[in-house]
Amino acid sequence: YSLVDWNNASPGHNDETDCPQSFTFEDFMIINSSNPWMKKLYETKPEFVRALRIRYTEYRSTIIPHMLELVEEQAAYLSAVQVPNYELWGKNFTSGVNRLRNFLRGRAAWLDGQWLIEDGSVDLDAVLSKIDSFLSPFDRLEADFTIPMQKPIKQVTEEVPFEIGTDEAPEGRAIIASATVLGTFETRERCYAASVLADYLTGDNDAPLKRAIIDRELAQDFSVEMEDGVQQPIILWQAMNTDADKREALEATVRETLENIVSEGLDRERLSACYRSFAFHMRDKESAGWLPRSLAEGLSLLDTWLYEGDPIDGVTVDEPLKALEAKLDSEYFEQLIRELFLDNTHTATVVLVPSRTLGEEKRAREDARVKAEGAAWTEADRARIQAQAKSLADWQQTPDSEEALKTIPMLKLSDLNDKPEPLFTERTKRNGVTVLRHTVDTDLAMFKVHFAADDLSLDELPALSVLCNVLGSLATKRHSRAALPLAVKNTVGRLDFSPTVLPGSDADHCRVLFSASVACLREQTEKAAALLCELLNETLFADADLLKEMVQQMSVGAKMSLPSEGVG
C-alpha cells in the first residue's frame, strides 16, 4: 500500500469516498484517505513533498518503467493461451491488456504532472561548489548588464546592396523585408499568437497572404516570421527573389489582403489547425533536433532569464497556450493584424539589392586600407607586429603542460555505464513487412517507415529530395491541396520526409533509403497512420504550377543556405 496506490486507483477499484475522480487516472488514494495525518503532512510540510517528489522521480526512471515493460513481457508470454482463456472465462485478452496498459500510462502521466522533477534531482551543494571552483579565482566586478529597450521609430526604408557573381543576372534577386517590434519577452501570449498568425498567413503555398503575393508574381517566395528569444521579439514579412521596384506593389498587396481578411474574418477551421500545430510543437519535448532535451530546455531558460525575467517562463507553455486557445473564436487575431500591420506606423523596411560590382568595390577599399596602414608603419611597428605574430605561432604550437591539462573537466571510462540502456523491442509482421515496436513512456506516438532507394541513379537522387519537400503540399485523392495542410496540422505534430544515407563499412554496404516519420498524440495514432499512407500512396503530381512554385522556393532556400555552409 503506497501513496501512489496503483491497484486501488485503477478503474473498478476506486473508493469514491477516498478518490473523487473515480474511474479516471486522477487524484490520490492515501492522501485523500481516512488517514487524516497523511493529508495534513502532504499539505503542510514542504520538506515532505520535496522528498516525495525526489523519490517519485527516482522511481519514474526505475521501478515504473520496469512495471510498464513487465506488462508487455507478460502479455507476450500469455498471448499463446488467450484462446482457451476466452473460452473458459469469456474475457477478451487483447482488450484487457490494452485497458491495463492505457490505465498505467495515464496514471503515470497524471502523477508526472504532480510530482515529477523533469530532469531529475541534483546535489545542489555539489553543483554550486563546482561552479565556485571555477569562479572563485576571479575578482568580483559590479556591472550593469541591463539592455536598453529600443524606442519606437517612424516608418523608415533603407536600400542595401549585396554581392552576387559578375556573371549572375540581378533581375529577380532582390529581397525585401519589413519588420516591427512585437512586444517584449514577457508578452508570451502575444508572441505565441504572432507565431500562429504567421502560419495562418504564409504557412503553405495556399495560405491567403502567400497565395496573393505569388499569384501577382511579386516574389517567388513570401513568408511572415516571428523572431523571439530576444528582449524585444519582432515580426516581419519577407519577399524572396523579387525586384526593388516591386516594393510598393508588395506593400499594397499585403495591406489589401490583410484588410480583406480582417473584414471577412479569419477562417476558424484554418486558425484552429494552425493553433493545434503550434501547441504541439511547443509541448513536444523531443523535437530539439540534435540537442539533448535537457540542454535545449536549459537554453530556453535564457530566453527570459537574460533579461531579468522568470527563467521558468522559458520552458512552461501551458498557461499562455490555454489563454490563447480561449481566444480562437473571438476577434483577437483580427485585432492583432490591425495592430501589427494595418495601423502600425513603426516599421523598418530593408531592400537588399543585388550588385555585380559590390564585391570588387569592397576588395578595392580593403586593399587601399591595408596599403595605407602599411605605409604608416615605422620599422619599430613592423618589428613589434612580427614579434607578436611569432609569439602567437609559438604558443599555438607548444603543447600544454600536464598541470594545465588536468584543469580540463574530462569524463573517465569509470564515469560511464559499461552496459547500454535496455531497449525493449517487439518484432512483428504487418502485411508481410517487419515492424519493430518500442514501448516508451510518453503521451506521443512516433513511427518511421523506410523504403529502399538503392536503385536510384546519381541523376535521380536530386528528384528524391524534391519528392521529400513536396509531399504533404500536393493534393491527394482524398484532400484538395488547400485542405491537405489543415488535415496534417489537425492530425500530426511532426511530419517529415527525408533521404537517409547509411554509409556502411564500404561501398557495397552503403544504403540509400526514403524515410517518412510522424509524431502525433497517442489518440491520433490510427488517423496519423492513415494520413501517412494517403500521402505515400495517393498524392497527385499533376499540379505542374504548384510543383514549379515549390521547386523555385527550394532553390531560393538552397542559395540562402550556402553562406552558412561555408560556400562563398
C-alpha positions in Angstrom: 0.0 0.0 0.0 1.6 3.3 -1.0 1.0 6.9 -1.7 0.5 6.1 -5.4 -1.6 3.0 -4.8 -1.9 1.7 -8.3 -4.4 -1.0 -7.6 -7.0 0.9 -5.6 -6.8 3.8 -8.0 -7.5 1.7 -11.0 -10.9 1.6 -12.8 -13.3 -0.7 -11.0 -11.4 -0.5 -7.7 -11.8 3.2 -6.8 -13.3 4.1 -3.5 -15.4 7.2 -4.3 -15.0 8.5 -0.8 -11.2 8.5 -0.9 -10.8 9.2 -4.7 -13.4 11.7 -6.0 -12.2 11.2 -9.6 -13.3 7.6 -9.6 -12.8 5.6 -12.8 -10.2 8.2 -14.1 -6.4 8.4 -13.8 -6.6 11.3 -11.4 -6.5 12.1 -7.7 -4.8 10.3 -4.8 -5.9 7.4 -2.6 -3.8 7.5 0.6 -3.6 11.3 0.7 -7.4 11.6 0.5 -8.0 8.5 2.6 -9.4 8.1 6.1 -5.8 8.7 7.5 -6.0 12.5 8.1 -2.4 12.8 9.2 -1.2 11.8 5.7 -3.3 14.6 4.1 -2.0 17.1 6.8 1.6 16.0 6.2 1.2 16.5 2.4 -0.4 19.9 2.7 1.6 21.5 5.4 5.2 20.0 5.2 7.0 21.3 2.1 10.1 19.2 3.1 7.9 16.0 2.9 6.6 16.9 -0.5 10.1 17.7 -1.7 11.4 14.3 -0.5 8.3 12.6 -2.1 9.0 14.3 -5.5 12.6 13.3 -5.4 11.7 9.7 -4.6 9.0 9.6 -7.2 11.4 11.0 -9.9 13.8 8.2 -8.9 11.1 5.5 -9.3 9.9 7.1 -12.5 13.2 6.1 -14.2 13.5 2.7 -12.5 10.5 0.9 -10.9 7.7 2.4 -13.0 9.3 1.8 -16.5 10.0 -1.8 -15.3 6.4 -2.2 -14.4 5.3 -0.9 -17.8 7.8 -3.2 -19.5 6.5 -6.1 -17.4 3.0 -5.6 -18.8 4.4 -6.0 -22.4 6.6 -9.0 -21.4 3.7 -10.8 -19.6 1.3 -10.0 -22.4 3.7 -11.6 -25.0 4.1 -14.6 -22.7 0.4 -15.1 -22.0 -0.8 -14.4 -25.6 -0.3 -18.1 -26.5 -3.2 -19.1 -24.2 -5.6 -16.3 -25.0 -7.9 -18.5 -26.9 -8.5 -21.1 -24.2 -8.7 -18.2 -21.7 -11.5 -16.7 -23.7 -13.3 -20.0 -24.0 -13.1 -20.5 -20.2 -13.8 -17.0 -18.9 -15.2 -15.1 -21.8 -12.7 -12.3 -21.3 -11.1 -10.6 -24.3 -7.3 -10.8 -23.7 -6.3 -8.0 -26.1 -8.9 -5.7 -24.7 -7.8 -6.4 -21.1 -4.1 -5.8 -21.9 -4.9 -2.5 -23.7 -7.1 -1.4 -20.8 -4.3 -2.1 -18.3 -1.6 -0.6 -20.5 -3.7 2.6 -21.1 -4.5 3.0 -17.4 -0.9 2.6 -16.2 0.3 5.1 -18.8 -2.4 7.6 -18.0 -1.9 7.2 -14.2 1.9 7.7 -14.7 1.3 10.8 -16.9 -1.1 12.3 -14.2 1.4 11.7 -11.4 4.1 13.2 -13.5 2.2 16.4 -13.5 2.0 16.3 -9.7 5.4 15.1 -8.7 8.0 14.6 -11.5 11.1 16.7 -11.3 11.6 17.0 -15.1 15.3 16.5 -15.3 15.9 14.6 -12.1 17.3 15.7 -8.8 20.8 17.1 -8.4 23.0 17.7 -5.5 22.8 21.5 -5.5 25.6 21.9 -3.0 27.9 19.9 -5.1 27.0 21.8 -8.3 27.5 25.2 -6.6 30.8 24.0 -5.2 31.9 23.0 -8.7 30.9 26.4 -10.1 32.6 28.2 -7.2 35.9 26.3 -8.0 35.9 27.9 -11.5 34.8 31.4 -10.5 36.5 31.9 -7.1 39.9 32.8 -8.5 38.4 35.9 -10.2 37.7 39.2 -8.5 34.0 40.3 -8.3 33.1 43.2 -10.5 29.9 45.2 -10.3 28.5 45.8 -13.7 25.2 46.9 -15.2 24.2 44.4 -17.8 20.8 46.0 -18.5 20.0 46.1 -22.2 18.1 49.3 -23.0 14.8 48.9 -24.7 14.6 50.0 -28.4 12.4 53.0 -28.7 9.7 53.2 -31.4 10.8 54.7 -34.7 8.9 56.2 -37.5 8.5 54.2 -40.7 11.9 54.0 -42.5 13.1 52.3 -45.6 16.7 51.5 -46.4 18.2 50.1 -49.6 21.3 48.0 -49.0 23.4 46.3 -51.8 24.6 42.7 -51.5 27.1 40.9 -53.7 26.3 38.5 -56.5 28.6 37.0 -59.1 29.7 39.1 -62.0 28.1 36.5 -64.4 24.8 36.4 -62.5 21.7 38.2 -63.6 20.4 40.7 -61.0 16.8 40.5 -62.1 14.5 38.8 -59.6 17.2 38.5 -57.0 16.2 41.3 -54.6 15.0 40.6 -51.0 12.5 42.9 -49.3 11.7 42.6 -45.6 9.6 44.8 -43.3 9.7 44.3 -39.6 8.2 45.8 -36.4 8.7 45.2 -32.7 6.1 42.8 -31.4 6.4 43.3 -27.7 8.8 42.1 -25.0 9.9 38.7 -23.8 7.2 39.0 -21.1 4.3 39.2 -23.6 4.4 35.5 -24.3 0.7 35.1 -25.2 1.1 37.8 -27.9 4.3 36.2 -29.2 2.5 32.8 -29.4 -0.4 34.4 -31.2 2.0 36.0 -33.7 3.5 32.6 -34.5 0.1 31.1 -35.1 -0.8 34.1 -37.2 2.4 33.8 -39.3 1.5 30.1 -40.0 -2.1 31.1 -40.9 -0.9 33.8 -43.4 2.0 32.1 -45.1 2.5 28.6 -43.7 1.8 26.9 -47.0 1.5 27.9 -50.7 -2.3 28.2 -50.4 -2.1 30.3 -47.2 -4.0 33.5 -48.0 -1.2 36.1 -47.9 1.4 33.9 -49.6 -1.0 33.0 -52.3 -1.9 36.6 -53.0 1.8 37.5 -53.5 2.6 34.5 -55.7 -0.5 34.9 -57.9 0.5 38.5 -58.6 4.1 37.4 -59.4 5.5 39.8 -56.9 8.0 37.3 -55.5 9.0 33.6 -55.8 8.6 33.1 -52.1 6.9 35.0 -49.3 6.8 34.4 -45.5 5.7 36.0 -42.3 8.0 35.2 -39.4 8.3 35.8 -35.7 11.7 36.1 -34.2 11.9 35.5 -30.4 14.5 34.6 -27.8 15.4 38.3 -27.5 14.3 41.1 -25.2 12.0 42.6 -27.9 10.7 40.0 -30.3 9.9 41.2 -33.8 7.5 40.1 -36.5 8.3 40.6 -40.2 7.2 39.8 -43.7 9.8 38.9 -46.2 9.7 38.6 -50.0 12.4 36.5 -51.7 13.6 36.7 -55.3 11.8 39.9 -56.2 12.8 43.3 -57.6 13.4 46.5 -55.7 10.8 48.3 -57.9 8.1 45.9 -56.7 8.3 47.2 -53.1 5.3 49.5 -53.3 3.2 46.8 -55.0 4.2 44.3 -52.3 3.2 46.7 -49.5 -0.1 47.5 -51.3 -0.9 43.7 -51.7 0.0 43.0 -48.1 -2.3 45.7 -46.9 -5.2 44.9 -49.3 -5.1 41.2 -48.5 -4.9 41.7 -44.7 -7.8 44.3 -44.9 -9.9 41.7 -46.7 -9.0 39.0 -44.1 -10.0 41.4 -41.2 -13.1 42.5 -42.9 -14.3 38.9 -43.7 -12.9 37.4 -40.6 -10.3 34.6 -40.3 -11.2 31.1 -41.3 -11.8 29.5 -37.9 -11.0 26.0 -39.2 -7.7 27.1 -40.5 -6.9 29.1 -37.5 -7.7 26.2 -35.1 -5.5 23.9 -37.2 -2.6 26.4 -37.0 -3.0 26.7 -33.3 -3.0 22.9 -32.8 0.1 22.5 -34.8 1.9 25.3 -32.8 0.7 24.0 -29.4 2.0 20.5 -30.3 5.4 22.0 -31.3 5.6 24.0 -28.0 4.7 21.0 -25.9 6.8 18.5 -27.8 10.0 18.0 -25.7 11.6 15.6 -28.2 11.9 18.0 -31.1 15.1 19.7 -30.2 16.9 18.2 -33.1 20.5 17.3 -32.4 20.4 18.9 -29.0 19.9 16.8 -25.9 16.5 17.6 -24.4 18.0 18.9 -21.1 20.4 21.2 -23.0 17.6 22.5 -25.2 15.4 23.3 -22.2 18.4 24.9 -20.4 18.9 27.2 -23.4 15.2 28.1 -23.3 15.6 29.4 -19.8 17.8 32.1 -21.2 15.0 33.5 -23.3 13.7 35.3 -20.2 16.4 34.9 -17.7 18.9 37.1 -19.6 16.5 40.0 -19.3 15.8 39.5 -15.5 12.6 37.6 -16.2 11.5 34.4 -14.6 13.6 31.6 -16.2 10.8 29.1 -15.7 8.7 31.0 -18.3 11.2 29.8 -20.9 10.0 26.1 -20.5 6.4 26.3 -19.2 4.0 26.9 -22.0 0.5 25.6 -20.9 -0.7 28.8 -19.3 -0.3 31.1 -22.4 -1.4 28.4 -24.7 -4.6 27.8 -22.8 -5.3 31.6 -22.7 -4.7 31.8 -26.4 -6.9 28.8 -27.2 -9.8 30.6 -25.4 -9.5 33.5 -27.9 -9.7 31.4 -31.1 -13.4 32.2 -31.6 -13.0 35.9 -30.7 -11.8 38.8 -32.8 -8.4 38.7 -31.0 -6.5 37.7 -34.2 -8.2 40.3 -36.4 -7.3 42.9 -33.9 -3.7 41.6 -33.8 -3.5 42.0 -37.6 -4.6 45.6 -37.2 -2.1 46.4 -34.5 0.9 44.7 -36.2 0.3 45.5 -39.9 -2.5 47.9 -40.7 -2.4 50.6 -38.0 1.3 50.3 -37.2 3.4 53.3 -38.1 6.6 52.0 -36.5 8.1 49.7 -39.2 11.6 49.3 -40.7 11.9 48.1 -44.3 15.1 46.9 -45.8 15.5 46.3 -49.6 18.5 44.1 -50.4 19.6 44.9 -54.0 21.9 42.6 -55.9 25.1 44.1 -57.1 27.6 42.7 -59.6 30.3 45.3 -58.7 29.9 45.4 -54.8 32.5 42.6 -54.3 35.2 44.2 -56.3 34.4 47.6 -54.7 34.8 46.1 -51.2 38.1 44.4 -52.2 39.4 47.6 -53.6 38.6 49.5 -50.5 40.2 46.9 -48.3 43.4 46.8 -50.4 43.6 50.6 -50.2 43.1 50.5 -46.4 45.8 47.8 -45.9 48.3 49.8 -48.1 47.6 52.9 -46.1 48.1 51.1 -42.8 51.3 49.5 -44.0 52.7 52.8 -45.3 52.2 54.4 -41.9 54.2 51.8 -40.0 57.6 52.5 -38.8 60.4 49.9 -38.6 59.7 49.6 -34.9 56.0 48.9 -35.6 56.9 46.2 -38.1 59.3 44.6 -35.7 56.7 44.6 -32.9 53.9 43.1 -35.1 56.3 40.4 -36.4 57.3 39.6 -32.9 53.7 39.3 -31.8 52.9 37.0 -34.7 55.8 34.8 -34.0 54.9 34.6 -30.3 51.3 33.6 -31.1 52.5 30.9 -33.6 55.0 29.5 -31.0 52.2 29.5 -28.3 49.8 27.7 -30.6 52.4 25.0 -31.4 53.6 24.5 -27.8 51.8 21.6 -26.0 50.0 22.4 -22.8 51.7 21.4 -19.5 50.4 18.4 -17.6 49.2 20.8 -14.9 47.2 22.8 -17.4 45.7 19.7 -19.0 44.5 18.5 -15.6 42.3 21.6 -15.3 40.1 20.5 -18.2 37.0 18.7 -17.0 37.0 15.2 -18.5 34.9 12.1 -18.3 36.6 8.8 -17.3 35.5 5.4 -18.6 34.6 4.6 -15.0 32.1 7.5 -15.1 30.1 5.7 -17.9 27.9 2.7 -17.6 29.5 -0.2 -19.4 26.1 -1.6 -20.3 23.7 0.1 -22.7 20.3 1.2 -21.6 17.8 -1.7 -22.2 15.7 -1.2 -25.3 12.7 -3.5 -25.3 11.6 -4.2 -28.9 8.6 -6.2 -30.1 9.2 -7.6 -33.5 6.1 -8.2 -35.5 4.9 -8.5 -39.1 2.3 -6.3 -40.8 1.2 -7.1 -44.3 4.4 -9.1 -44.7 6.6 -6.2 -43.6 8.8 -6.4 -40.4 7.7 -3.9 -37.8 9.8 -3.0 -34.7 7.8 -1.6 -31.8 9.5 0.2 -29.0 7.3 0.8 -25.9 8.3 4.1 -24.3 6.6 6.1 -21.6 5.2 9.1 -23.5 1.9 10.6 -24.5 3.1 10.7 -28.1 3.1 8.1 -30.7 6.1 8.2 -33.1 6.6 6.0 -36.1 9.0 5.9 -39.0 9.0 3.9 -42.2 11.9 3.3 -44.6 11.8 2.4 -48.3 14.9 1.1 -50.2 16.1 3.7 -52.7 19.4 2.0 -53.6 18.3 1.6 -57.3 18.2 5.3 -57.9 21.0 6.7 -60.1 23.1 9.8 -59.2 21.0 11.8 -61.6 17.8 10.7 -59.9 18.8 11.4 -56.3 18.0 15.1 -56.5 14.5 14.2 -57.5 14.2 12.2 -54.3 15.0 15.4 -52.4 12.3 17.3 -54.3 9.8 14.5 -53.6 10.5 14.8 -49.9 9.8 18.5 -50.0 6.5 18.4 -52.0 4.8 15.5 -50.2 2.2 17.0 -47.8 1.6 20.0 -50.1 0.2 18.5 -53.2 -3.4 17.3 -53.4 -4.3 13.7 -52.8 -7.2 11.6 -54.0 -9.0 12.5 -50.7 -7.9 16.0 -50.0 -7.5 19.1 -52.1 -4.2 20.9 -51.9 -5.9 23.6 -49.8 -7.5 21.1 -47.4 -4.5 18.8 -47.0 -2.3 21.2 -44.9 -5.2 21.6 -42.5 -5.6 17.8 -42.2 -1.9 17.5 -41.5 -2.0 20.2 -38.8 -5.0 18.7 -37.2 -3.7 15.1 -37.1 0.1 15.2 -36.7 2.5 17.3 -34.8 5.6 16.4 -36.8 5.7 15.1 -40.3 9.0 14.6 -42.2 10.1 13.0 -45.4 13.8 12.7 -46.0 16.5 10.8 -47.8 18.5 8.7 -45.4 22.0 7.5 -46.3 23.6 4.6 -44.3 27.2 4.7 -45.3 28.1 1.2 -44.1 31.7 -0.1 -43.9 32.3 0.0 -47.7 30.6 1.0 -50.9 28.9 -2.4 -51.2 27.1 -1.9 -47.9 26.0 1.7 -48.5 22.3 2.1 -48.3 20.0 4.9 -49.6 16.6 5.0 -48.0 13.5 7.1 -48.4 12.2 7.7 -44.9 8.9 9.0 -43.6 8.3 9.9 -39.9 5.4 11.1 -37.9 4.8 12.2 -34.3 1.3 12.6 -33.0 -0.8 12.4 -29.9 -1.3 8.8 -28.9 -5.1 9.0 -29.5 -4.4 10.2 -33.1 -2.2 7.2 -34.0 -4.6 5.5 -36.4 -5.6 8.7 -38.1 -1.9 9.7 -38.5 -1.0 6.3 -39.9 -3.9 6.5 -42.4 -2.9 10.0 -43.4 0.7 8.9 -43.9 -0.5 6.1 -46.1 -2.6 8.5 -48.1 0.4 10.8 -48.7 2.6 8.0 -49.8 0.1 6.2 -52.0 -2.4 8.8 -53.2 -0.5 12.0 -53.8 -1.3 13.6 -57.2 1.6 15.0 -59.1 -0.3 16.6 -62.0 -0.3 20.2 -60.5 2.6 21.5 -62.5 2.2 25.1 -61.4 2.5 24.3 -57.7 5.4 22.0 -58.4 7.2 24.8 -60.2 6.5 27.2 -57.4 7.8 24.8 -54.8 11.0 23.9 -56.7 11.7 27.7 -57.1 11.2 28.1 -53.4 13.5 25.2 -52.7 16.1 26.8 -54.9 15.8 30.1 -53.0 16.3 28.3 -49.7 19.3 26.3 -51.0 21.0 29.5 -52.3 20.3 31.3 -49.0 21.9 28.4 -47.0 25.1 28.4 -49.0 26.9 31.1 -47.0 26.1 29.3 -43.7 27.6 26.1 -45.2 30.9 28.0 -45.9 30.3 28.4 -49.6 31.1 31.9 -50.9 
